Amino acid sequence: MFKIARVGLHHFEEPCLSGKRGSGTIFFSGCNLRCVFCQNFEISHGGKGLEVSEDELIYCMEYLQDLGAHNINLVTPSNYTVLLESALKRAKQTVKFPVVWNSSGYETVQNLKKIEGLVDVYLPDFKYSDDVLAWEYSHAKGYYEVAKKAIAEMRRQRPNDVFDNDGIMQEGVIVRHLVLPDALENTRGVLNAIAEIDKDMFVSLMGQYFPTPAVKDHIKLSRRLTAEEYEEATDMFFEAGLKNGFSQELDSATEEYVPDFDLDLLKNILNK
């Protein structure tokens, strides 16, 4: 069984994923990281969601395709990698749009090889180059080396970034990095590591961090990013020799961009 919390079109991904019609997101409950600042706390920590079978999951993919989604976007799928190998093999028979693997980046090369050829676009986070920070904020041991090896494997599987005539990515890798307050050297290390894998790889440099209630009293995480911090992070992108990427306006750092995990809506979709 799978546990999911939302199925629907999402218009706030990178432009080459959202396009005009939206990315077809399926949010899985749970996460293999325990980020204290998580913006989807109620599903990653709280476990909110509904259990669905493989048949129901494939139905959700077909439902999103019928809605006109540009792709099928599997959000935090890593806990279900083994099960998804089977589901994606079946789904590929009827779902003709690209499959996006939207993950934390904290996953093994061995597991990624199980889904080789079944995922068209990899969309991993690369959160930390500082393992002390990774442990303090996400309880992730050895995050840096694990994520770097995982992203290198993703790039091996999808070495070329391919777009259709509308600019929608059909194959490739986009690495996301969320710039955190008072953590610019962490960002520098991440950007340098991405450049070591492939300087042509697309990078989404995210400035959307906002403090959730869980960190409202944290000494560093209780504030938003400053314009100066984000500008410096942008400079680091070019200093690392990276060439392709996406940036954000800092006014995107708001709760309005957090999806609504309405289980009644999900039940209606599953009961159609």
N, C-alpha and C positions, 0 to 999 in steps of 0.2 A: 504493500500500500504506500501511497504518497500522501503527504499532507500539504495542502496549498491554501493560500489566504486571499488571493485575488487573481482574477482573469479579466483583462480588459486592455483597451488601447491606451498607450502612454505617449504623450506628446513632448516630454521633457528630457528625452535622451539626446545624444549627440545628433546633429542635423542629418547626418548620413544614415542614421538608424530610424529616427522618428519621421523624417520626410514630411509630407503633407497629410498622410492618413494615419500616422501613428505606428508605434512599435507594439506588437502583440505580446504583452507581458503576462507571464504566469509566475506569481510569487510563491516560492516554496517556504514553508514554515521551518524555523530552526536555522542555525548557521554554524559553521565549524570555527568561527571566531566568536569571541564574547566581548565585542567592543563596548566600552563603558559609555561611549558617546553615540551609540547607534541611533540613527534617525528612524529606523523601522523597528524600534524596540519591542513593540507588542507582538511581532511575529518572530523576531530573531531570538529574543530572550523569553517572551511570554508564551510562545508556542501557539498563538492564535491561528486557527485554520480548520479546514475540513479534510477528513480522510477520503481519498478517491482511489479508484482502481486504475490499472493501466488503461483499460478501455475508456474510462471517464477522462483520463488525462489526454488521451489522443483525441477524444471528442472536443475537449477544450481547445486544442491546437487547430482543429478543423473549424471550430466556431470562430476563432480569431481570423483565420484565413478568409472565411466568408464575410467577416466584417470589413475586410479590405486592408488588414495589417500588412505592413511592408515586410515583416519578418515574425518569427516566433521567438520570443525573448524569455529564456529560462533564467529567472532571478534567484540567486543563492541556491543553485541546484546540487552543489558538491556532495552533500550528505546522501544524495540519491543516485550517485554516479552509476553504481552497478545495476540498479533497477532501470535507469534511464537508457542504458545500452540497449536493452530489449525494446523499450517503448519507442525509442527513436528509430530503430530499424523498421518497426511497423509503421510509424508515422510517416516515414519518408515515402511510403507507397502512395499516400494521399495528400500530404502537405508539401507543396511545391515551392514554398518560400524559404529563404535562408533561416537556419536555426542559429540563434545567438546564445552563447554560454556566458552568462553574466555572473561572475563569481568573485570571491574574495582574493583569489590568487594563492591562497594557502591550501594547496592540494598537491598530491604526489604525481610524478611523471607516470608511474605505473597506472594510476587510475585514468589519467588523461589518454593514455594509449588505448584504453578500452573503448573510448568514444571517437577514436580517429576515423575520419571520413564521415561521421554523423553530425558533426558541428561545422558550420560554415564560417561563422564569425566568433572569435573569442573576444570577450570584453571583461578582462580581469582587472581587479584592483591591484595596485602595488602600493601598499600603505606605508611600509616602514623599511628603512635601511638601518635604523637603530633598533637592535634587538632588545635593549633595555626598555625602550618606549613600547615596543611591540608586546612585551610581557606586561608592563604596567597598564597599558590601555586596552589590550585585547587578549591577554592571557595566552599568547601565542609563542611557543618555544621555537627559537631558531627561524623566525618568520622570514628574514631576509634571504637566506640561502634557499629555503623551500620555495618561496615565491619566484625568485630569480630563475631557478631551474624549471619551475612550472611554466613560466612565461616563455622561456627559451624553447620548451617543448611545444607550446602553442604555436610559436613562430615557425618551428620546424614543420608542423602539420599544415599550417596555412602561411606559406612564405610570401605570397603575393596578395596585395590589396586590390580587389577588383570591385568596380562600381558599375551600375547600370547607367542608362542614358539620363536618368533623373537624379543621378548622384547618390543613389542608395547603395550602401556596401553589400556586396553579394558574397565575398570571401575576404578573410583577412583577420587582423588583430588590431584592437584599440586598447591601450593600457590606460586605466584611470588612476589618477593620484589626487587624493583629497589633501589639500594643504591645511595643516593644523596650526592653531595659534602657538606661537613661541616654539616652533619646531622646524625652522628653515634649513638647518643642517641635515635633518632627516629628509627633507625634500631634495636637497642637493644630491644626497647619496642615492636616492631612488632614481632621479633623472639620469645620473651618471651610469647607473646599472642598466637602465633601459637602453642608453646609447651603446653600451658594450654589447648588448644583444643584437641591436639593429638600429642604426641612427635614422633609418627611413621609416621606422614604425610610428604609427599614429599614437599620440599621447593626448589624453583629455586632462588638462590641468584644472582641477575643480576648486573653486573658491566658495562653495555653497555651505561650508560648515556653519552650523549654528548650535548653541548649547541646548541640549535637551534637559528636562527636569532632573534626570539622573546625575547630571554634572553641574547643576546650577551653582554649587558651592565649591567646585574644584578650583584649585589655585591657578591653573592654566587654561582649562577647557571651558571655563564659565563665561567666556567672551567670544564674540565673532572675530573673524580675521580682519586685520586693518588693510586699507588700500596699499599702504607701504609694503606690508608683508607680501601681498599678492603680486605687486609689481616686482619685488625682488625675486619671488619664485619664478615669474615669467622670464626675468633676466637669466636665471639659472637654466631654464629650458634651452635657451640659445647658447649659453656657455658650454653646455654639455654636448653641443653639436647636433641636437635634434632639429628636425626640419619640418615635420608634419604634426599638426595638433589642433586642439580646440581649447578656447579659453571661455571664462564665464564672467558675466557682470556680477559684482558683489551683492547686488540687490536680489540675487537668486538665493541668498542665504536666508530662507524663510520657511516656516512650517507649511506654507501653501503648496509646496512642491512635494510634500510627503503624500504618498497614495492613501486613499481611504480603503481600509480593509473591512468592507461591509460584507459579512458572511451571508446575510439574507440575499444580497445581490448575487453572490456566488451560487447559492442554493437555487435561485431562479434560473441561472444559466445551466446548471447541471440537470434541472428538471425539465428542460425544454424537450 
